[in-house]
Amino acid sequence: MKISKFILVIIFAFYSLTFADVKTELIENIKSNFQKRGLKDVKLNVTVLKKLDKPNGYYFLKVNIMDKKNNREATQYIISDGKLLIPDIVELKTGKSLIKELTFNYDTVNIPIKNLTLIQGNKNAKHIIIKISDFECPFCRKAYEFLEPKIKDRKDIAFYMLHYPLPIHKKAVIFAKVFEAGITMGYNFTSELYSGKYDKKSENEIIDEFAKKTNDPAKFKQLVNSKEIIDKIEYHKKLAEKYGFRATPVLIFDGKKVEGFDPKMIEKGLKSFKN
């Protein structure tokens, strides 16, 4: 059983608890549920973020679960009254997810941009978008295709890359290295690397083709496999994991997260920017 999936029951109840009451009761009930499933060495940290107007007596909560025995950690946002759990409330007409809306507003992250790579825009721009991405990830590609046309002419946005090449994507690392080598030499290969045109080529073929696009192929080939670029990509991976990210894509709009390819939430992220 994955510790992040602990849905007990979906049902509405109508009574009111204080923040402290709902937090205490929720922790006791989750621990009891885990113990019945043999997960005894689990530590929980619950933060009550908001009391909901509807359904009455329910709260929006952040639950951090640490399974010491299996060295696993997960964070889940839920709606609960302490006894009962609602994984989400979805507006049928629009498909709007209350969990996603609340998470966007309440869960922010402050990732330092010092060692990230600028994809486009001005470093001194008022607003920052960070993309945690894998060039071979199909949903990362969709997110880029959706977002890039909307921000390409905006002077108030700096768009940064935080590499997180997934092990299941065999070309993800070489694509990241090609991207970094290109940026170092003043070439931006972002669109081409997301295009999928190079997925079936060997690493040497990929390096050769991109090297030919520069004014110094030898220098490019040297950079691709340089310790500096390899170390940078590894740093990015560790940075993403430090902040709890282990999947792609994630878009962060001035600290507000949109996980996965979700056009409605990406639009919400852009609308959150105030001039």
N, C-alpha and C positions, 0 to 999 in steps of 0.2 A: 504493500500500500504506500503510495506517495504521500508524504506528510503534508503537502500543500492542499490535498484534497480530503477534507474532513467534513463533508456535508452530512449533517445529521438528519434534517428534515426541512421541507419547505412548507411553511404554514404561517398564517398571520395570527397574532395574539394582541390583545389590546389592554395593556396596563403600563404603568409608568415606573421607571427606576431612576435613581440618581446615577451620575457618571460612575461614581465609585462602586455602586451596587452592581451595575451591568458589567463592569470590568472584572470584579471579583467573581461574579457568578459565571461569566463566560470562561474565565481561566479554569475554574473548578470543573466545569462541564466538559471542556475540551480535554483536560488531563484525564478525566474519568473515561472519556471515549477512547483516548489513545491507549490507556492501560488495559482496557478490554481487548485491544488489538495487539497487545504485546509490546507497545512502545512506551516503556516506563522511564527511560532516561531522556525526557524531553523538557526543555525549558521554554517557557512562553513569556512574551512581553506584549502587552496589549495597550494600545493608545486609542482613547475615545476621541474621535475627531469632530463629530457633529451629531446633535440630536435631530432626528428627522421629523418633519411636520406630518408626513404620511409615509408609511403606516404609523399610527400612534404607538408610542412606547418603544420604537426602534431607533438604533443608533448606527452611524457609519464608523467603523473601527478598522484600525491597522493591527494585524496580528503577525508578529514575528515568531517563528517556530525554529528552535534549535534542537536537532536530534544529535546529542553528543555521541551516542554509541556508533552511529553510522556516519558521523561527521558531515551532516547535512543541515542546510539552513534554507528556510523559505519565508517569504513575506506574502501575505494575502490580505486583500481589502474585502471586508464583508459587511453585511447588514444584519444586525442581530439585536435581540432584547436580552441577551444573556443566556436564555434557555434554548431559543430556536434560532436557526440560521437561515438567512435568505442569500444565496450566492449572488443574485442580481435582481433588479427590477427593470424590465424592458418595456418601453412604450411601444405597443403593437403597431400603431399607425406609422411611426417614424423609424422604429428600430433603435431609438436612443437608449443607451445603457446608463442607468443611474450610477452604477459603480464606476464606469469610465469617466463620467462627468465629474463626480466627486473626487476621484483619484487625481484627475488633472488639476483641480483647484486646490487640493489639500496636500498632495505629495510632491514636494519639490526637491531637486537635487542640485548641488553646486559643484560641478566638475571643473577643475582648473583647466584653462585653455592654453596655458603656457607651452606645453609640448604637443598640442594637437596640430593638425595640418589644415590650413585654410583652403577650402575647395573653391570658394568664390566670395566676393565682397571685400569690404574694407575692414581691417583689424580694429579700426577705431569706430566702427559702426555702433549705433545705439543698441541694437538687438542682436542676440546670438542664437544661432541654431547649431546644435551639435548632433551629428548623426553617428550612431553606433551601428556599424555596417560591415558587411561581407560582400565583396564585389560579385561573388557567384550566387549569392542568395536571391532567389526569384522575387521574394517580397521586398527585398532591399532595392531591387531594380524597379519594381513598380512604384515604390515610395519616391525614388529619385525622379522617375519619369513624371510623376504627379506633381511633385514639389518644385523641381527646378524651373519650369516655365513661369511659375508664379512669383519667383524671387529673383530671376536673372537680371532684371533691370532695377531692382531696388537698392538704393544706396545706403539704406538704414539697417541692412542685415549683413552680418558676417556668418558664413556657413562653414562649419568645421567638420572634419572627419576624425572619428575615433575608431580605429580598426579593431574588428573582432572577427577574424577569419575562423569559421567553424570547421571542426575536424572532418565533418561529412563532405565538405566541399574541397576537392583535391587541388583546385587551381586558386583557391582564395588567397593563399599566402603569396604566390607569385604575382597575382594581380595587385595585391597591396604593395609589394616591393616595386613593381613597375610604376605604380601611381606615385610612390614617394620619390623614386629616381627621376621621374618626369618633372615633378614639382621642383625638385632641387635644381634642375637645369632650366626651369622656366616654361615647362610644357605641362598642360593640364589634360590628362588622358581620361578624365572621369567618365564622360559619356561613352567613350569607346570601350572601357573596361566593364561598364554595366550593360553593354549591348548584347552580350552573349556570343558574339562572333568568334571569340577566341577560346571558347570552352573546350573544344575538341582538339586543339593544337597542343603540341608538347611544350614543356617549359622553355626549351631552347628556341623553338619556333616563335613563341610569344616574345621572348627577349629580343630575338633578331628583328622581328617585325616592328616592334616599338623603337628599337635602336635606330632603325632606318628613318624614323620620323624626326629624329633629332639632328643637330648640326655636328654632333660628335659621338658617333655610335660606340667607339671604344670607351669613352668616358662613361656613357650610359651603362654599358655592360658591366663596367667596374663598380658603378654605384649600386646597381640592382642587388648584387651579392655582398655589398659592403657591410661591415660590422655595425656601422652607424645606423643603417636602415633596418637591419635585422633586429638590433636592440630596440629601435623605436617602435616597431610593430609589436614586439614582445611587451614593451612598456605599456602600450595601448591596451593589450589584452588584459594585463594585470590591473590596469586602472579601471577598466570596465567591470571586472569581477569584484574589485574593491567596493564599487558602488552597487553591487548586487545584480549586475546584468550578465546573463549567460545565453542570450538569444538575440537575434536580429530580425528586423531593424528596430531601433529605438530612435525617436526624434525628440530632442529636448529644446523647448522654446523658452528662452530666458529662465531655465530651471524647471519648467513644467513638462512632464513626460507624456509622450504618446508611444505606446508599445505596439509593435506589429504594424502592418499596412492597414491604416484606418483613415480613408479619405475625409470623413466627417470630422474626426478628431484633429487631423492635420489642418483642416480649415479653421477649426477652433483655435489651434495653436497660433496660426497666422493672425487671426482676429484678436488674439490676446495682446499683440504688440500695439502699444499706444505711442503715437507720435509726440 
